[in-house]
């Protein structure tokens, strides 16, 4: 089945002309009764209850089987026990239905037997070419006028809107529906897809990409089925279709982290992979249902900001200060109100009103003062976005203020949000705001958070450099041979820093002059050839932390220094790691001064190479100041990885220090990423430290290790 044919069938799930409910029941409170009742209440098409006993259910004639239905059936909703599902699928194939929703549980969530049952189910529907949503799901809702389909056991249908919501969790869906109703938010499509035995999140994304009713897509996910396809589809939706995608992804805890030998492996838990994937896909991640709706209510009603300059209009000083503090934390800037705007406001505001941002219209402000202030401030070219705060005073005409604000801002082309603080006293005004398409937040901080996220989203949409690095000066074939030679007949092999050099040279990574000594005299000869101060490092797979074991000596010079250093390393390692097998001493040119960073990669089983960048050295695992991306990387990804770490200022000339050669680090990251993509045998790799020199002077690989593993 082609992609277009499959999408057409998925469309039939959302826009069926006829629906059969297999497992329909006359027993009140049963799932089969609730699903049928929901459809009878709203659905405008034909409904066929299916129950082996026949008879009448909720005023409709029921049929003993699907095949007994005289007309065609577009969508089948299944609520029978899991063991009866295969027989239903056979009837669906015979009836040539377009789509299936299986609400029934009893599949992979129950254990091995259920998993096998689900595999058979997937095989059957895919052979039949019938898209399946579920099993073990709540169902789907399409509230669009003319359809009004609630094919779920949620208690009621949602309002129509421009937000599509898809979720792996059915239980969460019922809470989301209730939460959305309280915030007067509607949906274009609402999907619980449960175990995703067939139709997965990527299929739903692909369908929603061209859904004219959907402006924003929100997801609750526990995992992602196909990272590469997800990134391809989501990126297209965000950067080409201009639709926003939000994701609430569970599983942020550190328990998912895999303990491995490299720094990268110890820092890269499973959640880091999802962070990287979502970022590279243009998906904005949120941490809670509340955050999801805070930003979704803004994105579905307001334009994205064109800058970071915020104007705050308030009738109370305290909330204005709260909003200011939140704005600074969110990376926003308080707009400088122009003199022309101030002069205009002086004629309309009391003398005691503050015309500095936050603009305080005073506690006795009514709708006329709010209207004048909002109109004037939002017309100021120095303002990119606005927040209007209201605290209910005895003289405040809250409901009228809620009416005038939407009318004032509807054509300003800038996002405007409100925080009518309170509950019962402001409800009428809030209702008027929401009816006019202006989102309201109970407290300023939540609204400021949403504006901050909107700024990030707008800036990310303008991201350039979204092309993969194309390196033509790498010797891929030689690198393959190097890897094969090292592995030989072994399934796994650890490469010391000296071993890594042959591989890194194929990708023109910035190596220092070096040699390997297996005697004190050889050490003296190598130092003489290098001709500068050197660092001496033990070569041993048994010594993971060389510095801690005394296996690294710095600033060694001259033949006598080399001989003494050689002996000293053997002595130190014998004490720290008794019995360690030493393969020799690596002697390497001392790099120029610079900032130590780490480049790393850990190969994720599902999504491939996960690249890491951060401050390097011995404290990397303690500080955990690192950023991640999946390979292959865009050119812009390398730049953003570097700038994302908290200590970026150290690389950017902190306190008068020279700026580091960031271009050289970006190039090294892209070469490293390319190497990881080309050679799946590289399971883990650290370059720590990579010493970054002053601008224009490049960087140097000072230490490294690689774990090779055959597939």
C-alpha positions in Angstrom: 0.0 0.0 0.0 1.4 3.4 -1.0 1.8 6.2 1.5 -1.1 8.2 -0.1 -3.4 5.2 0.0 -2.6 4.5 3.6 -3.2 8.2 4.5 -6.5 8.1 2.6 -7.6 5.1 4.7 -6.5 6.9 7.9 -8.6 9.8 6.8 -11.6 7.4 6.6 -11.1 6.7 10.3 -11.6 10.4 11.1 -14.3 11.0 8.4 -16.4 7.8 8.1 -19.8 7.8 6.7 -20.7 4.6 8.6 -19.5 3.0 11.8 -20.0 -0.4 13.3 -19.5 -1.0 17.0 -18.5 -4.6 17.5 -19.3 -5.5 21.1 -22.1 -2.9 21.4 -24.1 -3.5 24.6 -27.4 -2.6 26.1 -25.9 -2.8 29.6 -25.5 0.7 31.0 -22.0 1.5 32.2 -20.2 -1.0 29.9 -17.6 0.2 27.4 -19.7 -1.2 24.6 -22.7 0.8 25.8 -20.7 4.0 26.4 -19.1 4.0 22.9 -22.4 3.4 21.2 -24.1 6.0 23.3 -21.5 8.6 22.4 -21.9 7.9 18.7 -25.7 8.0 18.8 -25.6 11.4 20.6 -23.5 13.2 18.0 -22.5 11.3 14.9 -24.3 12.3 11.7 -23.6 9.1 9.7 -24.9 5.6 9.9 -24.3 3.5 13.0 -24.4 -0.3 13.2 -24.4 -2.0 16.6 -22.9 -5.5 16.4 -23.8 -8.0 19.2 -24.2 -11.8 18.8 -27.6 -11.7 20.5 -29.0 -9.3 18.0 -32.1 -7.2 19.0 -32.3 -3.5 19.6 -29.7 -1.4 21.4 -30.3 2.3 22.2 -33.0 2.4 19.6 -30.9 0.9 16.8 -31.2 -2.5 15.2 -28.1 -4.6 16.0 -26.5 -7.3 13.9 -25.1 -10.6 14.9 -21.9 -10.0 13.0 -20.1 -7.5 10.7 -20.9 -9.6 7.7 -24.6 -9.5 8.5 -24.7 -5.7 8.0 -26.3 -5.0 4.6 -24.5 -1.8 3.8 -20.8 -0.9 3.5 -18.9 0.0 6.7 -16.1 2.5 6.8 -14.9 2.3 10.4 -15.2 -0.6 12.9 -14.8 0.1 16.7 -14.0 -3.1 18.6 -14.8 -3.6 22.2 -14.9 -7.4 22.5 -12.5 -9.5 24.6 -8.9 -9.8 23.2 -9.4 -13.5 22.3 -12.3 -12.6 20.1 -10.5 -9.9 18.2 -8.9 -12.2 15.4 -12.4 -13.3 14.3 -13.5 -9.7 14.1 -10.4 -8.8 11.9 -11.4 -11.7 9.5 -14.8 -10.1 9.2 -13.3 -6.7 8.6 -11.2 -8.1 5.8 -14.3 -9.7 4.3 -16.4 -6.5 4.7 -13.5 -4.4 3.2 -13.7 -1.8 5.9 -11.4 1.3 5.7 -10.2 1.5 9.3 -10.3 -0.2 12.7 -10.2 1.1 16.3 -9.6 -1.5 18.9 -10.4 -0.3 22.4 -10.1 -3.7 23.9 -7.2 -4.4 26.3 -5.4 -7.8 26.8 -2.5 -7.4 24.4 1.2 -6.6 24.9 0.5 -4.7 28.1 -0.5 -8.0 29.8 2.8 -9.9 29.2 4.2 -12.5 26.8 0.9 -14.1 25.7 -0.6 -10.7 25.1 2.5 -9.6 23.1 2.2 -12.7 20.8 -1.5 -11.9 20.4 -0.7 -8.4 19.4 2.0 -9.5 16.9 -0.6 -11.7 15.2 -3.0 -8.8 15.2 -0.5 -6.5 13.5 0.4 -9.1 10.9 -3.3 -9.6 10.1 -4.3 -6.0 9.6 -1.2 -5.1 7.7 -1.8 -8.1 5.3 -5.4 -6.9 4.9 -4.2 -3.3 4.3 -6.5 -1.9 7.0 -5.1 0.8 9.3 -5.6 0.0 13.0 -5.6 2.4 15.9 -5.0 0.7 19.3 -5.4 -1.8 20.9 -5.8 -0.8 24.5 -6.9 2.7 23.8 -9.6 5.2 24.7 -10.6 5.7 21.0 -10.7 8.9 18.9 -12.8 12.1 18.6 -13.4 14.3 15.7 -15.5 17.3 16.9 -15.6 19.0 13.5 -19.1 20.3 12.5 -20.8 17.9 10.1 -18.9 14.9 11.6 -19.2 15.2 15.4 -17.8 11.8 16.1 -16.9 10.5 19.5 -15.7 7.0 18.8 -14.4 6.6 22.4 -15.6 5.9 25.9 -14.7 9.5 27.0 -17.8 10.9 28.8 -18.4 13.7 26.2 -17.2 15.1 23.0 -14.8 18.1 23.0 -15.3 21.5 21.4 -13.9 22.1 17.9 -10.6 23.9 17.7 -7.2 23.9 15.9 -5.2 21.8 18.3 -4.7 18.1 17.5 -3.9 15.9 20.5 -2.4 12.3 20.1 -1.6 10.2 23.1 -0.2 6.8 24.0 -2.0 7.0 27.4 -5.8 6.6 27.4 -6.1 7.5 31.1 -4.3 10.8 30.5 -6.7 11.6 27.7 -9.7 11.9 29.9 -7.9 14.3 32.2 -6.7 16.3 29.2 -10.3 16.6 27.9 -11.5 17.9 31.3 -8.6 20.3 31.6 -9.1 21.6 28.1 -12.8 22.2 28.7 -12.0 24.3 31.8 -9.7 26.4 29.6 -12.3 26.7 26.8 -9.9 25.0 24.4 -11.1 22.9 21.5 -9.5 20.2 19.3 -9.3 19.4 15.6 -8.6 15.7 16.3 -8.2 13.8 19.5 -6.6 10.4 19.4 -5.7 7.8 21.9 -3.6 5.2 20.1 -2.7 2.9 22.9 -0.3 0.1 22.1 0.2 1.4 18.5 0.2 -2.1 17.0 -0.2 -0.6 13.6 -0.9 3.2 13.3 1.9 4.9 15.2 2.8 8.5 16.2 4.7 9.0 12.9 1.7 7.9 10.8 -0.6 10.3 12.7 2.0 13.1 12.3 2.1 12.5 8.6 -1.7 12.6 8.4 -2.0 15.8 10.5 0.7 17.5 8.4 -1.9 18.2 5.7 -5.0 18.4 7.9 -6.4 21.9 7.2 -8.2 21.9 10.6 -5.0 21.4 12.5 -2.7 24.4 13.4 -0.9 22.9 16.4 -0.1 19.3 17.2 0.4 18.1 20.8 1.6 14.7 21.8 2.0 12.6 24.9 4.5 9.9 24.1 6.2 7.1 26.1 8.5 6.1 23.2 9.1 6.8 19.5 8.8 3.9 17.1 11.1 5.1 14.3 13.5 8.0 15.1 14.7 8.6 11.6 11.1 8.7 10.1 9.9 10.8 13.0 12.6 13.4 12.4 12.0 13.5 8.7 8.2 14.0 9.1 8.3 16.3 12.1 11.0 18.5 10.5 8.9 18.9 7.4 5.8 19.8 9.5 7.6 22.5 11.5 10.0 24.1 8.9 8.0 23.6 5.7 4.3 23.4 6.8 4.8 26.0 9.5 2.8 24.0 12.1 3.9 23.8 15.7 4.5 20.4 17.4 4.5 20.1 21.2 5.5 16.9 23.1 5.0 15.8 26.6 7.4 12.8 26.8 7.5 10.7 29.9 10.6 9.0 31.3 12.9 11.9 32.3 14.3 10.1 35.3 18.0 9.0 35.5 17.0 5.3 36.0 16.9 4.9 32.2 20.6 5.7 31.9 22.8 2.9 30.8 26.1 2.4 32.8 28.9 2.1 30.3 32.7 2.8 30.3 32.8 6.1 28.5 32.0 9.6 29.9 29.5 10.0 27.2 27.8 6.7 28.0 27.5 7.6 31.7 25.9 10.9 30.9 23.7 9.8 28.1 20.5 8.3 29.5 17.6 7.3 27.3 15.9 10.7 27.9 18.9 12.5 26.4 18.3 10.7 23.2 14.7 11.9 23.1 15.8 15.4 23.9 18.2 15.4 21.0 15.7 13.8 18.6 12.9 16.2 19.5 15.1 19.2 19.2 16.4 18.2 15.8 12.9 17.5 14.7 11.6 21.0 15.5 9.4 19.6 18.3 9.1 21.7 21.4 9.2 19.7 24.6 7.1 20.5 27.7 7.2 19.1 31.2 3.6 18.8 32.2 0.0 19.0 30.9 -0.3 22.5 32.4 2.8 23.7 30.4 1.4 22.0 27.3 -1.8 23.9 27.5 -0.1 27.1 28.6 1.8 27.2 25.3 -0.9 25.6 23.1 -3.4 28.2 24.1 -1.0 30.9 22.9 0.0 29.1 19.7 -3.6 28.4 18.6 -4.8 32.0 19.1 -1.8 34.4 18.7 0.9 35.1 16.1 4.5 34.2 17.1 6.5 37.2 18.4 9.1 38.8 16.0 11.4 39.7 18.9 12.0 39.4 22.7 10.7 42.9 23.8 7.8 42.6 26.2 5.4 45.3 27.4 3.5 44.6 30.7 0.3 46.6 31.4 -1.0 46.2 35.0 -3.4 47.8 37.5 -1.2 46.6 40.4 2.5 47.0 41.1 3.2 43.6 42.7 2.0 41.5 39.9 3.9 43.7 37.5 7.1 43.0 39.4 6.3 39.3 39.4 5.8 39.4 35.6 9.1 41.3 35.2 11.0 38.7 37.3 9.5 35.9 35.2 10.4 37.7 32.0 14.0 38.0 32.9 14.2 34.4 33.8 12.5 33.4 30.5 15.1 35.4 28.5 12.7 38.2 27.5 13.5 41.9 27.5 11.4 44.7 28.9 10.5 47.0 25.9 11.7 50.6 26.0 8.5 52.5 25.5 9.0 55.3 23.0 8.6 59.0 23.9 5.8 59.3 21.3 3.9 56.5 23.0 4.4 58.1 26.4 3.2 61.4 25.2 0.1 59.8 23.8 -0.6 58.1 27.1 -0.1 61.2 29.2 -3.3 62.6 27.7 -5.2 59.4 28.6 -3.8 58.3 31.9 -4.0 59.8 35.4 -0.9 61.8 36.5 -0.1 59.1 39.0 0.1 56.3 36.4 3.5 54.9 35.6 4.4 55.1 31.9 7.6 53.1 32.4 7.5 49.4 31.6 5.7 47.8 33.4 3.0 50.3 32.7 0.8 50.8 35.7 -2.7 52.1 34.9 -3.6 52.1 38.6 -6.0 50.1 40.7 -9.1 52.2 39.8 -8.7 51.6 36.0 -11.8 50.7 34.1 -12.2 49.4 30.5 -11.6 52.8 28.9 -8.2 53.2 30.5 -7.2 49.6 29.7 -8.4 50.1 26.1 -6.3 53.2 25.7 -3.2 51.8 27.2 -3.3 48.5 25.3 -4.0 50.2 22.0 -1.2 52.7 22.4 1.4 50.3 23.8 0.8 47.5 21.3 1.2 50.1 18.4 4.7 51.0 19.7 7.3 49.7 17.2 9.6 49.0 20.2 7.1 46.4 21.5 7.1 42.8 20.2 4.5 41.3 22.6 2.3 42.2 25.5 0.9 41.0 28.8 -2.2 42.6 30.3 -2.6 42.0 34.1 -5.7 42.6 36.0 -6.4 42.3 39.7 -10.1 42.6 40.6 -10.8 45.8 42.6 -14.3 46.9 43.7 -14.5 49.4 40.9 -13.0 47.2 38.2 -15.4 46.3 35.4 -13.8 43.0 34.7 -16.3 41.7 32.2 -16.1 44.8 30.1 -12.3 44.9 30.1 -12.5 41.3 28.9 -14.6 42.5 26.0 -12.5 45.4 24.9 -9.0 43.8 24.9 -9.7 41.3 22.1 -11.1 44.0 19.9 -8.1 46.3 20.5 -5.4 43.6 19.8 -7.0 41.5 17.0 -5.2 43.3 14.2 -2.0 44.4 15.9 0.0 41.4 14.5 1.7 40.8 17.9 1.0 38.2 20.6 -1.0 39.6 23.5 -1.9 37.5 26.5 -3.8 38.3 29.8 -3.5 37.4 33.4 -6.8 38.2 35.0 -5.8 37.1 38.5 -8.3 35.3 40.6 -11.2 32.8 40.0 -14.9 33.6 40.5 -14.4 37.4 40.5 -12.8 37.5 37.1 -14.6 34.5 35.4 -16.9 36.6 33.3 -14.0 38.7 32.0 -12.0 35.6 31.3 -14.9 34.1 29.4 -15.0 37.2 27.2 -11.2 37.1 26.6 -11.3 33.5 25.5 -14.4 34.0 23.3 -12.4 36.8 21.6 -9.3 34.6 21.1 -7.0 36.0 23.8 -5.5 33.4 26.2 -5.7 34.0 29.9 -3.4 32.8 32.7 -4.4 32.7 36.3 -1.0 34.0 37.3 1.6 36.0 35.3 4.4 33.5 35.5 2.6 30.9 33.4 1.8 33.4 30.7 5.4 34.7 30.7 6.6 31.1 30.4 4.4 30.7 27.3 5.7 33.9 25.7 9.3 32.7 26.4 8.6 29.4 24.7 7.0 31.3 21.8 10.2 33.3 21.3 12.3 30.2 21.2 10.0 28.6 18.7 10.0 31.7 16.5 13.8 31.9 16.5 14.1 28.2 15.8 11.8 28.4 12.8 14.3 30.9 11.3 17.2 28.5 11.9 19.6 28.3 8.9 22.4 25.8 8.2 19.9 22.9 8.1 22.0 20.9 5.7 24.1 17.9 6.6 27.9 18.3 6.5 29.4 16.9 3.3 33.1 16.1 3.9 35.1 15.1 0.8 38.6 14.9 2.4 37.9 11.8 4.6 39.4 8.4 3.7 36.4 6.2 4.6 37.9 3.0 3.0 41.1 3.3 4.9 39.2 3.9 8.2 37.2 0.7 7.5 40.4 -1.2 7.0 41.9 0.3 10.2 38.8 -0.9 12.2 38.9 -4.4 10.6 42.6 -4.7 11.4 42.0 -3.7 15.0 39.0 -6.0 15.6 40.4 -9.0 13.7 38.4 -12.0 14.9 37.3 -10.2 18.1 33.8 -9.2 18.7 34.8 -6.2 20.9 38.0 -4.3 21.4 39.0 -1.2 23.3 41.3 1.3 21.6 43.8 3.3 23.6 44.7 6.9 22.6 47.6 5.7 20.5 45.4 3.2 18.7 42.8 5.8 18.0 45.2 8.0 16.0 45.2 5.8 12.9 41.4 6.0 12.8 41.2 9.7 13.6 43.8 10.6 10.9 41.4 9.2 8.3 38.9 12.0 9.3 41.6 14.7 9.7 40.8 15.2 13.3 43.4 17.6 14.9 46.1 15.3 16.2 49.4 16.2 17.9 52.9 14.9 17.0 53.5 11.7 18.9 55.2 8.3 19.3 55.0 5.2 21.4 57.8 4.1 23.6 58.3 0.6 24.9 61.6 1.4 26.7 63.2 4.3 28.4 65.6 4.8 25.5 62.8 4.8 23.0 61.1 7.5 25.1 64.3 9.6 25.0 64.5 9.3 21.2 60.8 10.2 20.6 61.2 13.3 22.8 64.2 14.4 20.8 62.3 14.1 17.5 59.3 16.0 18.7 61.6 18.8 19.9 59.2 20.4 22.4 57.8 19.7 25.8 55.7 16.6 25.8 53.1 14.7 27.8 53.6 11.1 28.6 50.6 8.8 29.1 50.2 5.2 30.0 48.7 2.9 27.3 46.5 0.3 29.1 43.0 -0.9 28.7 43.1 -1.7 32.5 43.7 2.0 33.4 40.5 3.9 32.7 41.3 7.1 34.6 44.9 7.8 33.7 45.3 11.0 35.8 44.0 9.4 38.9 46.4 6.4 38.5 49.4 8.7 38.0 49.6 7.5 34.4 50.0 11.0 32.9 53.0 13.3 33.3 53.1 16.8 31.9 55.8 19.2 30.7 58.4 16.5 30.2 61.5 17.7 28.2 64.9 16.3 27.3 66.3 12.8 27.2 66.8 12.5 30.9 63.3 13.8 31.6 61.9 11.2 29.2 63.7 8.3 30.8 62.7 9.4 34.4 59.1 9.9 33.3 59.0 6.5 31.7 60.0 4.8 35.0 57.8 7.0 37.1 54.6 6.0 35.1 55.3 2.3 35.5 55.9 2.9 39.2 52.6 4.9 39.7 50.4 2.5 37.8 51.8 -0.5 39.6 50.7 1.1 42.9 47.3 2.4 41.7 46.2 -0.5 39.5 48.1 -3.6 40.5 48.4 -6.1 37.7 47.5 -3.7 35.0 48.8 -4.7 31.5 50.8 -1.8 30.1 51.2 -1.7 26.3 53.7 1.1 26.2 53.9 4.9 26.9 52.4 7.4 24.5 54.5 10.5 24.2 52.8 13.4 22.6 53.6 17.0 21.9 52.3 19.4 24.6 49.4 21.4 23.2 49.2 25.1 23.4 47.2 26.5 26.2 43.4 26.6 25.7 40.1 25.5 27.1 39.4 21.8 27.7 36.2 20.4 26.2 34.9 16.9 25.6 33.5 15.4 22.4 31.8 12.1 22.8 29.4 9.6 21.2 27.4 6.7 22.5 25.5 4.5 20.0 21.9 4.2 20.9 20.3 0.9 19.9 17.2 2.5 18.5 18.3 5.9 17.2 22.0 5.6 16.3 24.9 7.7 17.4 24.2 10.3 20.1 26.8 13.0 20.0 27.9 14.9 23.1 29.7 18.2 23.7 30.7 20.0 26.9 33.4 21.3 29.1 36.0 18.6 29.4 38.6 17.4 31.9 38.2 15.3 35.0 35.1 17.0 36.3 32.8 16.4 33.3 30.7 13.7 35.0 30.4 15.9 38.1 29.4 19.1 36.4 27.3 17.4 33.6 27.5 20.6 31.6 26.9 18.9 28.2 24.6 19.1 25.2 23.5 16.3 22.8 22.5 15.7 19.2 21.9 12.7 17.1 24.2 12.0 14.1 24.1 12.9 11.3 24.2 16.5 12.3 23.4 19.7 10.5 26.0 22.4 10.4 23.8 24.5 12.6 23.6 21.7 15.1 27.3 21.8 15.8 27.1 25.6 16.5 24.1 25.2 18.7 25.6 22.3 20.7 28.6 24.5 21.6 26.4 27.5 22.6 23.9 25.5 24.6 26.3 24.6 27.5 26.1 26.8 30.6 29.8 27.5 30.5 29.8 28.8 26.9 31.1 32.1 28.1 34.4 30.4 29.0 34.8 29.7 25.3 33.7 33.1 24.2 36.4 35.2 25.9 35.3 35.3 29.6 36.9 38.1 31.7 39.3 39.2 29.0 40.6 35.8 28.0 41.0 35.3 24.2 38.0 33.9 22.4 38.4 30.3 21.5 38.5 28.9 17.9 34.8 27.9 17.8 34.9 27.3 14.0 37.6 24.6 14.6 35.5 22.9 17.3 32.4 23.0 14.9 34.5 21.4 12.2 35.8 18.7 14.6 32.3 17.9 15.8 31.1 17.5 12.2 34.0 15.2 11.3 33.4 13.2 14.4 29.7 12.9 13.6 30.5 11.8 10.1 33.0 9.2 11.4 30.3 7.7 13.7 27.7 7.5 10.9 30.2 5.8 8.5 31.4 3.2 10.9 28.7 1.4 13.0 31.4 -0.7 14.7 32.3 2.3 16.8 30.1 1.7 19.8 31.5 4.4 22.1 34.0 7.2 21.7 35.4 10.0 23.9 37.8 12.8 23.0 38.6 14.2 26.4 40.0 16.7 26.4 39.9 18.4 23.1 42.0 21.5 23.8 40.5 24.6 22.1 43.1 27.3 21.4 42.6 31.0 20.7 40.6 32.1 17.7 42.4 31.1 14.5 44.7 28.6 16.2 42.5 25.5 16.0 42.2 22.8 18.5 44.0 19.6 19.5 43.0 16.1 20.5 44.8 15.6 23.8 43.3 12.3 24.9 40.8 9.8 23.5 39.4 6.3 23.7 37.2 4.2 21.4 35.2 1.0 22.0 34.8 -1.1 18.8 32.0 -3.7 18.7 31.0 -5.9 15.8 27.3 -5.9 14.9 
